[in-house]
Amino acid sequence: MFSDENRSLKAFSLAIILLALCLYSFLDGLGRLQSISRSLDDPRAREGTNVEIPFAKVVELRGEDRMLLTSRGKEFEVRAEHGPIRVGERMSVSGRLHRGGYVEAETIVIHRYRRVKKLVSVLAAMIVCLLVVTRYRISLEGRCIVDRGSCLT
Protein backbone atom coordinates (compact mmCIF):
# COMPACT_ATOMS: atom_id res chain seq x y z
CA MET A 1 0.00 0.00 0.00
CA PHE A 2 2.78 2.47 0.86
CA SER A 3 5.22 1.64 -1.94
CA ASP A 4 5.89 3.94 -4.91
CA GLU A 5 4.32 1.53 -7.39
CA ASN A 6 0.99 2.76 -8.80
CA ARG A 7 1.14 5.89 -6.67
CA SER A 8 -1.25 7.85 -8.90
CA LEU A 9 -3.77 4.98 -8.92
CA LYS A 10 -3.73 4.87 -5.12
CA ALA A 11 -4.13 8.62 -4.81
CA PHE A 12 -6.98 8.58 -7.35
CA SER A 13 -8.69 5.72 -5.45
CA LEU A 14 -8.48 7.63 -2.17
CA ALA A 15 -9.87 10.76 -3.84
CA ILE A 16 -12.81 8.75 -5.24
CA ILE A 17 -13.52 7.26 -1.80
CA LEU A 18 -13.44 10.74 -0.22
CA LEU A 19 -15.76 12.10 -2.93
CA ALA A 20 -18.20 9.21 -2.38
CA LEU A 21 -18.30 9.89 1.38
CA CYS A 22 -18.93 13.61 0.77
CA LEU A 23 -21.73 12.81 -1.67
CA TYR A 24 -23.33 10.37 0.79
CA SER A 25 -23.22 12.98 3.57
CA PHE A 26 -24.72 15.65 1.30
CA LEU A 27 -27.58 13.44 0.10
CA ASP A 28 -28.33 12.18 3.61
CA GLY A 29 -28.48 15.74 4.96
CA LEU A 30 -30.60 16.88 2.02
CA GLY A 31 -33.16 14.15 2.74
CA ARG A 32 -33.35 15.18 6.38
CA LEU A 33 -33.89 18.84 5.53
CA GLN A 34 -36.66 17.99 3.06
CA SER A 35 -38.45 15.88 5.65
CA ILE A 36 -38.29 18.79 8.10
CA SER A 37 -39.86 21.10 5.55
CA ARG A 38 -42.65 18.59 4.88
CA SER A 39 -43.21 18.12 8.61
CA LEU A 40 -43.52 21.85 9.19
CA ASP A 41 -45.89 22.22 6.21
CA ASP A 42 -48.44 19.83 7.72
CA PRO A 43 -47.78 19.31 11.45
CA ARG A 44 -51.13 17.63 12.13
CA ALA A 45 -50.39 14.76 9.75
CA ARG A 46 -46.90 14.27 11.20
CA GLU A 47 -47.64 14.74 14.89
CA GLY A 48 -45.22 12.93 17.15
CA THR A 49 -42.43 12.55 14.60
CA ASN A 50 -38.87 13.32 15.65
CA VAL A 51 -37.35 16.23 13.76
CA GLU A 52 -33.83 17.63 13.60
CA ILE A 53 -33.40 21.25 12.61
CA PRO A 54 -29.73 22.21 12.09
CA PHE A 55 -28.43 25.79 12.38
CA ALA A 56 -31.78 27.52 12.91
CA LYS A 57 -31.68 31.23 13.71
CA VAL A 58 -33.42 32.69 16.77
CA VAL A 59 -35.93 35.31 15.62
CA GLU A 60 -37.82 36.06 18.84
CA LEU A 61 -37.80 34.98 22.48
CA ARG A 62 -41.30 34.39 23.88
CA GLY A 63 -40.76 33.89 27.56
CA GLU A 64 -38.53 31.48 29.45
CA ASP A 65 -39.58 28.31 27.67
CA ARG A 66 -40.61 29.40 24.14
CA MET A 67 -38.77 30.87 21.17
CA LEU A 68 -39.41 31.49 17.50
CA LEU A 69 -36.79 30.08 15.11
CA THR A 70 -36.35 30.23 11.35
CA SER A 71 -34.73 27.65 9.10
CA ARG A 72 -34.75 27.56 5.30
CA GLY A 73 -37.38 30.31 5.15
CA LYS A 74 -39.81 28.60 7.54
CA GLU A 75 -40.62 29.91 10.98
CA PHE A 76 -41.56 27.59 13.81
CA GLU A 77 -41.91 27.70 17.54
CA VAL A 78 -39.73 25.67 19.87
CA ARG A 79 -40.68 24.96 23.46
CA ALA A 80 -37.90 24.06 25.86
CA GLU A 81 -36.12 25.21 28.96
CA HIS A 82 -33.11 27.15 27.71
CA GLY A 83 -30.23 29.12 29.12
CA PRO A 84 -29.13 32.58 28.05
CA ILE A 85 -29.94 32.88 24.36
CA ARG A 86 -29.84 36.06 22.29
CA VAL A 87 -31.86 36.92 19.21
CA GLY A 88 -29.82 36.21 16.09
CA GLU A 89 -27.88 33.24 17.48
CA ARG A 90 -27.76 29.93 15.63
CA MET A 91 -28.77 26.64 17.22
CA SER A 92 -29.52 23.07 16.28
CA VAL A 93 -32.70 21.58 17.70
CA SER A 94 -33.87 18.02 17.89
CA GLY A 95 -37.27 17.15 19.29
CA ARG A 96 -40.83 16.01 18.76
CA LEU A 97 -43.31 17.79 16.48
CA HIS A 98 -46.75 18.56 17.93
CA ARG A 99 -50.13 19.18 16.32
CA GLY A 100 -50.06 22.90 17.12
CA GLY A 101 -47.07 23.34 14.81
CA TYR A 102 -44.46 23.67 17.54
CA VAL A 103 -41.46 21.51 18.34
CA GLU A 104 -40.93 20.26 21.88
CA ALA A 105 -37.14 20.23 22.05
CA GLU A 106 -35.28 17.31 23.57
CA THR A 107 -31.79 18.64 22.82
CA ILE A 108 -30.60 22.12 21.91
CA VAL A 109 -27.06 22.92 20.80
CA ILE A 110 -26.22 26.62 20.71
CA HIS A 111 -23.53 27.45 18.15
CA ARG A 112 -21.79 30.35 19.85
CA TYR A 113 -18.92 32.21 18.20
CA ARG A 114 -19.57 30.49 14.86
CA ARG A 115 -17.92 33.21 12.78
CA VAL A 116 -14.84 33.23 15.00
CA LYS A 117 -14.52 29.44 14.65
CA LYS A 118 -14.75 29.69 10.87
CA LEU A 119 -12.16 32.47 10.77
CA VAL A 120 -9.73 30.51 12.95
CA SER A 121 -10.19 27.44 10.73
CA VAL A 122 -9.51 29.41 7.54
CA LEU A 123 -6.43 31.06 9.06
CA ALA A 124 -5.08 27.67 10.20
CA ALA A 125 -5.61 26.20 6.71
CA MET A 126 -3.83 29.18 5.14
CA ILE A 127 -0.86 28.77 7.49
CA VAL A 128 -0.59 25.06 6.70
CA CYS A 129 -0.74 25.76 2.95
CA LEU A 130 1.94 28.43 3.32
CA LEU A 131 4.22 26.05 5.23
CA VAL A 132 3.74 23.31 2.62
CA VAL A 133 4.40 25.68 -0.29
CA THR A 134 7.57 27.06 1.32
CA ARG A 135 8.88 23.57 2.15
CA TYR A 136 8.04 21.60 -1.03
CA ARG A 137 7.78 22.16 -4.79
CA ILE A 138 6.35 20.20 -7.70
CA SER A 139 8.97 18.68 -9.97
CA LEU A 140 7.81 18.64 -13.58
CA GLU A 141 10.45 16.13 -14.70
CA GLY A 142 9.49 13.37 -12.31
CA ARG A 143 5.91 14.56 -11.79
CA CYS A 144 6.33 14.38 -8.03
CA ILE A 145 6.66 16.61 -5.00
CA VAL A 146 10.22 17.19 -3.81
CA ASP A 147 11.79 18.94 -0.86
CA ARG A 148 12.98 22.47 -1.65
CA GLY A 149 16.13 21.86 0.40
CA SER A 150 17.35 19.34 -2.19
CA CYS A 151 17.17 22.04 -4.91
CA LEU A 152 19.50 24.44 -3.11
CA THR A 153 23.14 23.48 -3.75
Long-range contacts (C-beta under 8 A, 24 or more apart in sequence): 29-54, 33-72, 36-71, 36-72, 37-72, 37-74, 39-97, 40-74, 40-76, 40-97, 40-101, 43-97, 43-98, 43-99, 43-100, 43-101, 44-99, 46-97, 47-97, 47-98, 47-99, 48-96, 48-97, 48-98, 49-96, 49-97, 50-94, 50-95, 50-96, 50-97, 51-93, 51-94, 51-95, 51-96, 51-97, 51-103, 52-92, 52-93, 52-94, 53-92, 53-93, 53-94, 53-103, 54-92, 55-90, 55-91, 55-92, 55-111, 56-90, 56-91, 56-92, 56-93, 57-88, 57-89, 57-90, 58-85, 58-86, 58-87, 58-88, 58-89, 58-90, 58-91, 59-87, 60-87, 61-85, 61-87, 66-102, 69-93, 76-101, 76-102, 76-103, 77-101, 77-102, 77-103, 78-102, 78-103, 78-104, 78-105, 78-108, 79-103, 79-104, 79-105, 80-104, 80-105, 80-106, 80-108, 82-108, 83-110, 85-110, 90-114
